[in-house]
Amino acid sequence: YMMVRMFRTTRTLAVFLLGCSLGVAEKMPAAKLLDLAQKGGPELEQALRDTLTEDAIRKGSAVAGEGANFIWAVASDQPPRLQVDLLDPVPARKLGGLWFYLGKLKTGTSHKYRWIVDGKPFGGANDLAAYGPDSYPQPGVPEGKITGPVVMESKIYPGMKANVWYYVAAQYDGVTPLPLQVWGDGQSYVKRMTNYRVLEALDNLTAQKKIPPMVNVFIEPGNANGRAMRSIEYDTVDDTYSRYILEEILPEIGKSVRLREDGYSRAFVGESSGGICAFNAAYFKPDQFSRVLSWIGSFAALQTSTAEPVGGAAYPIKVRRDPKRNIRVWLQDGADDQENPRAGSWPLANIHLANSLKLKGYDYHLSFGVGTHNQAQGSAELPESLVWLWRDYDPAKTTQDFVQDPEEQAKPLWRVVTLNRN
């Protein structure tokens, strides 16, 4: 398919520790390996081989990093050059039987890379997430409390059971009703120091007062009598799932912690089908959910109905034709996101939806990178997106008119150019 590049995208260089079969007893933590590389010395070659593994080095997929510092290694008979995204390739340095490149890279996004050997591409990978400081545990920052899993049974989806967790900010005073965020595919986000870094970001941003103290509700897709319900819950273009949250999930959470009831104080986060689920909730019930964070959203024909024959693929046109909702929306996608022969094009649908939101005057943001159908970019930029989503939040209010930022109004519509065709 046609890979797309946004005219407005700023290309920056970043990479995160790639899964490189780090199963060797002698492997070093990334920080120690990087320190050793800075100092140099004959022991670096063996440390690279032990930590990044011979297999990954041979395949051209060996990289380690922490913060803004990263190191790649490759075995090659010819001098290799490293290319990240569309930047000019840079030469590697010889180290015994290896070549390596050590660099300081921009954080807060994801990228792809490849080696160029004898003028030809070799190895590499996409979806390399580079995390900024707000995605790491910070000294002195208190951790919010996670409760769960709690198994909840649904009546709205007959026979369905789902695991639910909820996070309460450490700053909660036990009295004041808190804003909340709902997370689809919540089981992915309830542990620390995973690839998602959700709890770390929540802890840090709350402590810095960049987002308000909140309850974050993490909901796993349900199962009804052995049937996986995720696509039915998430991809169906109606208000069923939002009613499920409002009528069944939140009342239970509210027994343990006081929740705000105004839509101004509620956000919804999701990836892939969870992304369209988040948009569904706000679009059908903007008085209950006014903030949307959609990663690699599946605005596609996955669950169709008589009311919506093309399902979520209808949204770019619906947004243009329907009355404007009072919601704020952050969309994220990548140029190498998936194409489905029947359901649609993920990257083009997200671009189309972004233009629809822009034309309609929505308070929206599109973050478009190089990634595949993967959450790496969304996770790396999570601190930025949460700050944007909750900017100017005032707990004394229960409503706000979300209007398009003048800076966004002045920018052109999103357009694409061909990159992978002659």
C-alpha positions as CSV (number, residue, x, y, z in Angstrom):
1,Y,0.0,0.0,0.0
2,M,1.0,3.6,-0.2
3,M,3.0,4.8,2.8
4,V,2.2,8.3,3.7
5,R,4.1,11.2,5.1
6,M,2.6,14.3,6.6
7,F,3.8,17.7,5.3
8,R,3.6,18.9,8.9
9,T,5.4,16.1,10.6
10,T,8.7,17.0,12.2
11,R,11.2,14.2,11.8
12,T,13.2,13.6,15.0
13,L,15.6,10.8,15.8
14,A,14.6,8.4,18.5
15,V,14.8,4.7,19.5
16,F,14.1,2.5,22.5
17,L,15.5,-0.7,23.7
18,L,14.4,-3.3,21.1
19,G,13.3,-6.8,22.1
20,C,16.5,-8.5,21.2
21,S,16.3,-11.8,23.0
22,L,18.0,-10.4,26.1
23,G,18.2,-13.8,27.8
24,V,22.0,-13.9,28.5
25,A,23.1,-14.1,32.1
26,E,26.0,-11.6,31.4
27,K,23.8,-8.9,29.9
28,M,24.1,-5.4,31.3
29,P,21.4,-2.9,32.1
30,A,21.1,-0.3,29.3
31,A,22.5,2.5,31.4
32,K,25.6,0.5,32.3
33,L,26.2,-0.5,28.7
34,L,25.9,3.1,27.6
35,D,28.3,4.2,30.2
36,L,30.8,1.6,29.1
37,A,30.4,2.7,25.5
38,Q,31.1,6.3,26.4
39,K,34.3,5.3,28.1
40,G,35.4,2.9,25.4
41,G,37.8,0.0,26.0
42,P,38.3,-3.6,24.8
43,E,35.6,-5.0,27.0
44,L,32.8,-3.1,25.1
45,E,32.7,-5.6,22.2
46,Q,32.0,-8.5,24.5
47,A,29.5,-6.5,26.5
48,L,27.6,-5.7,23.3
49,R,27.6,-9.4,22.2
50,D,26.4,-10.5,25.7
51,T,23.7,-7.9,26.1
52,L,22.4,-7.4,22.6
53,T,22.9,-11.1,21.6
54,E,24.8,-12.5,18.6
55,D,21.6,-13.3,16.8
56,A,20.3,-9.7,16.9
57,I,23.7,-8.3,16.0
58,R,23.8,-10.7,13.0
59,K,20.3,-9.7,11.9
60,G,20.9,-6.0,12.3
61,S,18.3,-5.5,15.0
62,A,20.5,-5.0,18.1
63,V,19.9,-1.7,20.0
64,A,19.8,-0.6,23.6
65,G,18.9,2.7,25.1
66,E,17.7,4.7,28.1
67,G,16.6,8.3,28.2
68,A,18.1,10.1,25.3
69,N,21.2,7.8,24.8
70,F,21.3,4.8,22.5
71,I,23.7,2.3,21.0
72,W,23.3,0.0,18.0
73,A,25.6,-2.8,16.9
74,V,25.8,-4.9,13.8
75,A,28.2,-7.4,12.2
76,S,29.1,-6.6,8.6
77,D,31.9,-7.2,6.1
78,Q,31.4,-3.7,4.7
79,P,31.3,-0.4,6.6
80,P,27.6,0.1,7.5
81,R,25.6,3.3,7.9
82,L,22.6,3.7,10.2
83,Q,19.4,5.4,8.9
84,V,16.6,6.4,11.3
85,D,13.3,7.4,9.6
86,L,14.1,9.5,6.5
87,L,17.2,11.2,8.0
88,D,20.6,10.9,6.2
89,P,22.5,7.7,7.1
90,V,25.3,8.1,9.6
91,P,28.5,5.9,9.6
92,A,29.2,3.4,12.3
93,R,32.5,2.8,14.2
94,K,34.6,-0.3,14.0
95,L,35.0,-2.3,17.2
96,G,36.9,-5.6,16.8
97,G,34.5,-7.8,14.8
98,L,31.5,-5.4,15.2
99,W,30.4,-2.0,14.1
100,F,28.5,0.2,16.5
101,Y,26.8,3.6,16.6
102,L,26.4,5.6,19.8
103,G,24.1,8.6,19.7
104,K,21.9,11.0,21.7
105,L,18.4,11.0,20.4
106,K,15.2,12.9,20.9
107,T,12.6,11.3,23.2
108,G,8.8,11.3,23.4
109,T,8.0,9.5,20.1
110,S,8.8,6.3,18.1
111,H,10.8,5.7,15.0
112,K,12.1,3.0,12.6
113,Y,15.6,2.4,11.6
114,R,17.7,0.3,9.2
115,W,21.3,-0.3,8.3
116,I,22.6,0.6,4.9
117,V,25.4,-1.9,3.8
118,D,27.0,-1.7,0.4
119,G,24.2,0.7,-0.7
120,K,21.4,-1.7,0.3
121,P,19.1,-1.8,3.3
122,F,19.7,-4.4,5.9
123,G,18.0,-5.3,9.2
124,G,16.3,-2.7,11.3
125,A,12.9,-2.4,12.8
126,N,9.9,-0.1,13.3
127,D,8.0,1.0,16.4
128,L,11.0,1.9,18.5
129,A,9.8,3.9,21.4
130,A,11.9,6.5,23.2
131,Y,10.7,7.6,26.6
132,G,11.2,11.0,28.2
133,P,11.8,11.5,31.9
134,D,8.0,11.6,32.8
135,S,7.8,8.0,31.7
136,Y,10.3,6.8,34.2
137,P,9.9,6.6,38.0
138,Q,11.2,9.8,39.6
139,P,12.7,10.2,43.1
140,G,10.3,11.5,45.6
141,V,7.2,11.1,43.4
142,P,4.5,9.2,45.3
143,E,2.8,6.3,43.5
144,G,-0.9,6.1,43.0
145,K,-2.7,3.0,44.4
146,I,-4.0,0.3,42.1
147,T,-6.9,-1.9,43.2
148,G,-8.0,-5.0,41.3
149,P,-8.7,-7.0,39.4
150,V,-12.3,-6.9,40.4
151,V,-14.6,-9.2,38.3
152,M,-17.8,-7.4,37.2
153,E,-20.7,-9.1,35.5
154,S,-22.8,-7.2,33.0
155,K,-26.5,-7.0,32.3
156,I,-26.1,-4.7,29.3
157,Y,-24.0,-7.4,27.7
158,P,-25.8,-10.5,29.0
159,G,-23.6,-13.1,30.6
160,M,-20.4,-11.0,30.1
161,K,-17.8,-10.8,32.8
162,A,-14.8,-8.5,32.8
163,N,-11.8,-7.6,35.0
164,V,-11.6,-4.0,36.2
165,W,-8.8,-2.2,38.0
166,Y,-8.8,1.4,39.3
167,Y,-5.9,3.7,40.1
168,V,-6.3,6.5,42.7
169,A,-3.8,9.3,42.7
170,A,-1.6,9.5,45.8
171,Q,-2.8,13.1,46.3
172,Y,-6.4,12.0,46.9
173,D,-7.7,13.5,50.1
174,G,-10.5,11.0,50.5
175,V,-13.2,13.6,50.3
176,T,-13.1,15.6,47.1
177,P,-14.8,14.0,44.1
178,L,-12.1,13.2,41.5
179,P,-12.0,13.5,37.7
180,L,-11.6,10.2,35.9
181,Q,-10.2,8.5,32.8
182,V,-11.4,5.2,31.4
183,W,-9.0,3.0,29.6
184,G,-10.0,0.3,27.1
185,D,-7.8,-2.8,27.1
186,G,-7.0,-1.9,30.7
187,Q,-5.2,-5.1,31.6
188,S,-2.2,-3.8,29.6
189,Y,-1.6,-0.7,31.7
190,V,-1.9,-1.8,35.3
191,K,1.8,-2.8,35.9
192,R,4.8,-0.6,36.2
193,M,7.9,-0.4,33.9
194,T,6.2,-2.1,31.0
195,N,6.4,-0.8,27.4
196,Y,3.3,1.4,28.1
197,R,4.6,3.4,31.1
198,V,1.0,4.6,32.0
199,L,1.3,4.5,35.8
200,E,4.7,6.2,35.7
201,A,3.3,9.0,33.6
202,L,0.2,9.4,35.8
203,D,2.4,9.6,39.0
204,N,4.8,12.1,37.5
205,L,2.3,14.4,35.8
206,T,0.0,14.5,38.9
207,A,2.9,15.4,41.2
208,Q,3.9,18.2,38.8
209,K,0.3,19.4,38.7
210,K,0.2,19.1,34.9
211,I,-2.9,16.9,35.2
212,P,-5.4,16.9,38.1
213,P,-5.4,14.1,40.7
214,M,-7.7,11.4,39.1
215,V,-9.2,8.0,39.2
216,N,-8.1,5.9,36.3
217,V,-10.4,3.0,35.5
218,F,-8.8,0.1,33.5
219,I,-11.3,-2.2,31.9
220,E,-10.4,-5.5,30.3
221,P,-12.5,-6.6,27.3
222,G,-15.2,-9.0,28.5
223,N,-16.0,-12.6,27.8
224,A,-19.6,-13.9,27.5
225,N,-20.0,-17.6,27.8
226,G,-16.7,-18.3,26.1
227,R,-17.1,-15.6,23.5
228,A,-14.6,-12.8,23.3
229,M,-16.5,-9.5,23.3
230,R,-13.8,-7.0,22.5
231,S,-14.8,-6.1,19.0
232,I,-18.5,-6.1,19.8
233,E,-17.9,-3.8,22.7
234,Y,-15.4,-1.5,21.1
235,D,-16.1,-1.3,17.3
236,T,-19.9,-1.0,17.3
237,V,-20.9,2.5,16.5
238,D,-23.5,3.2,19.2
239,D,-23.7,4.1,22.9
240,T,-23.9,0.6,24.3
241,Y,-20.4,0.5,25.7
242,S,-20.6,4.0,27.2
243,R,-23.9,2.9,28.9
244,Y,-22.1,-0.1,30.2
245,I,-19.4,2.1,31.8
246,L,-21.9,4.7,33.2
247,E,-24.5,2.3,34.5
248,E,-22.5,-0.7,35.6
249,I,-18.8,0.1,36.1
250,L,-18.6,3.6,37.5
251,P,-21.3,3.0,40.2
252,E,-19.2,0.1,41.6
253,I,-16.0,2.2,41.6
254,G,-18.0,5.0,43.2
255,K,-18.6,2.9,46.2
256,S,-14.9,3.1,47.1
257,V,-13.8,6.5,45.8
258,R,-15.8,9.7,45.1
259,L,-16.1,10.5,41.4
260,R,-17.0,13.6,39.5
261,E,-20.2,13.2,37.4
262,D,-19.7,16.0,34.9
263,G,-18.4,15.1,31.4
264,Y,-16.0,18.0,31.6
265,S,-14.1,16.0,34.1
266,R,-14.0,12.7,32.2
267,A,-11.7,11.3,29.6
268,F,-11.5,8.0,27.6
269,V,-8.4,6.4,26.3
270,G,-8.0,3.5,24.0
271,E,-5.8,1.9,21.3
272,S,-6.9,0.3,18.0
273,S,-10.5,-0.8,18.5
274,G,-10.2,0.8,21.9
275,G,-9.4,4.1,20.1
276,I,-12.7,4.1,18.2
277,C,-14.4,3.0,21.4
278,A,-13.1,6.1,23.2
279,F,-14.4,8.2,20.3
280,N,-17.7,6.4,20.4
281,A,-18.2,7.2,24.0
282,A,-17.6,11.0,23.6
283,Y,-19.4,11.3,20.3
284,F,-22.6,9.7,21.6
285,K,-22.4,11.1,25.1
286,P,-20.4,14.3,25.0
287,D,-22.1,15.4,28.3
288,Q,-20.5,12.3,30.0
289,F,-17.1,12.1,28.2
290,S,-15.5,15.2,26.8
291,R,-11.8,14.2,26.3
292,V,-10.6,11.5,23.9
293,L,-7.2,9.9,23.4
294,S,-7.2,7.5,20.5
295,W,-4.0,5.6,19.6
296,I,-4.0,3.9,16.1
297,G,-7.8,4.1,16.2
298,S,-9.7,1.6,14.1
299,F,-12.0,3.9,12.2
300,A,-12.9,1.0,10.0
301,A,-15.8,-1.3,8.9
302,L,-15.2,-4.0,11.6
303,Q,-18.6,-4.1,13.2
304,T,-21.4,-3.1,10.8
305,S,-25.1,-2.6,11.4
306,T,-28.2,-1.4,9.6
307,A,-27.7,2.0,11.2
308,E,-24.1,2.1,10.1
309,P,-23.4,-0.2,7.1
310,V,-19.7,0.6,7.2
311,G,-19.4,0.9,10.9
312,G,-16.5,3.1,12.2
313,A,-15.4,3.9,8.6
314,A,-18.4,6.3,8.6
315,Y,-16.9,8.6,11.2
316,P,-14.9,11.0,8.9
317,I,-18.2,11.8,7.0
318,K,-20.4,11.7,10.1
319,V,-18.2,14.3,11.8
320,R,-18.6,16.6,8.8
321,R,-22.4,16.2,8.6
322,D,-23.5,15.9,12.2
323,P,-23.8,18.8,14.7
324,K,-20.4,19.5,16.4
325,R,-19.9,17.8,19.7
326,N,-18.3,19.7,22.5
327,I,-15.3,17.4,22.9
328,R,-11.5,17.5,22.7
329,V,-9.7,14.8,20.7
330,W,-6.1,13.6,20.4
331,L,-5.6,11.2,17.5
332,Q,-2.3,9.2,16.9
333,D,-1.4,7.0,14.0
334,G,1.5,5.9,11.9
335,A,2.3,5.8,8.2
336,D,2.8,2.0,8.3
337,D,-0.4,1.2,10.1
338,Q,-2.5,-1.6,8.6
339,E,-4.6,-2.0,5.5
340,N,-7.5,-4.4,5.7
341,P,-8.9,-5.7,2.4
342,R,-12.5,-5.4,3.7
343,A,-12.5,-3.0,6.6
344,G,-10.4,-0.1,5.3
345,S,-7.1,1.8,5.7
346,W,-6.1,2.8,9.2
347,P,-3.7,5.6,8.4
348,L,-5.8,7.2,5.7
349,A,-8.9,7.0,7.9
350,N,-7.2,8.7,10.8
351,I,-6.0,11.5,8.4
352,H,-9.5,11.8,7.0
353,L,-11.0,12.0,10.4
354,A,-8.4,14.6,11.5
355,N,-9.3,16.8,8.5
356,S,-13.0,16.4,9.3
357,L,-12.4,17.5,12.9
358,K,-10.4,20.4,11.7
359,L,-13.0,21.6,9.2
360,K,-15.7,21.3,11.8
361,G,-13.8,23.5,14.3
362,Y,-13.0,20.7,16.9
363,D,-10.3,21.1,19.5
364,Y,-8.2,18.3,18.1
365,H,-4.6,17.2,17.6
366,L,-3.2,14.6,15.1
367,S,0.1,13.1,16.0
368,F,1.2,11.2,12.9
369,G,4.5,9.2,12.8
370,V,6.2,6.3,11.0
371,G,4.8,3.4,13.0
372,T,2.8,0.3,12.3
373,H,-0.3,-0.9,14.1
374,N,1.6,-0.6,17.4
375,Q,1.3,1.5,20.5
376,A,5.0,2.5,20.7
377,Q,4.5,6.1,19.6
378,G,1.3,6.6,21.7
379,S,3.1,5.2,24.8
380,A,6.2,7.4,24.3
381,E,4.2,10.5,23.8
382,L,1.7,9.7,26.6
383,P,2.9,12.5,28.9
384,E,2.5,15.1,26.2
385,S,-0.9,13.9,25.1
386,L,-2.3,13.8,28.7
387,V,-1.1,17.3,29.4
388,W,-2.7,18.5,26.2
389,L,-5.9,16.7,26.9
390,W,-6.2,18.1,30.4
391,R,-4.7,21.6,29.8
392,D,-6.6,24.5,31.4
393,Y,-8.7,22.1,33.5
394,D,-10.4,24.0,36.3
395,P,-12.0,21.8,39.1
396,A,-14.3,24.7,39.9
397,K,-16.0,24.3,36.5
398,T,-18.4,21.6,35.2
399,T,-18.3,22.7,31.6
400,Q,-16.1,24.4,29.0
401,D,-16.6,25.3,25.3
402,F,-13.8,23.4,23.5
403,V,-12.7,25.5,20.5
404,Q,-10.0,24.9,18.0
405,D,-6.7,26.6,18.9
406,P,-5.9,29.6,16.8
407,E,-2.5,28.1,15.9
408,E,-4.3,25.0,14.6
409,Q,-6.8,27.1,12.7
410,A,-3.9,28.8,10.9
411,K,-2.4,25.5,9.7
412,P,-3.3,23.8,6.4
413,L,-5.3,20.6,6.0
414,W,-3.4,17.3,6.3
415,R,-2.0,16.1,2.9
416,V,0.2,13.1,1.9
417,V,2.9,12.3,-0.5
418,T,4.1,9.0,-1.9
419,L,7.3,7.7,-0.3
420,N,7.5,4.0,-1.3
421,R,6.8,4.2,-5.0
422,N,8.8,5.3,-8.0
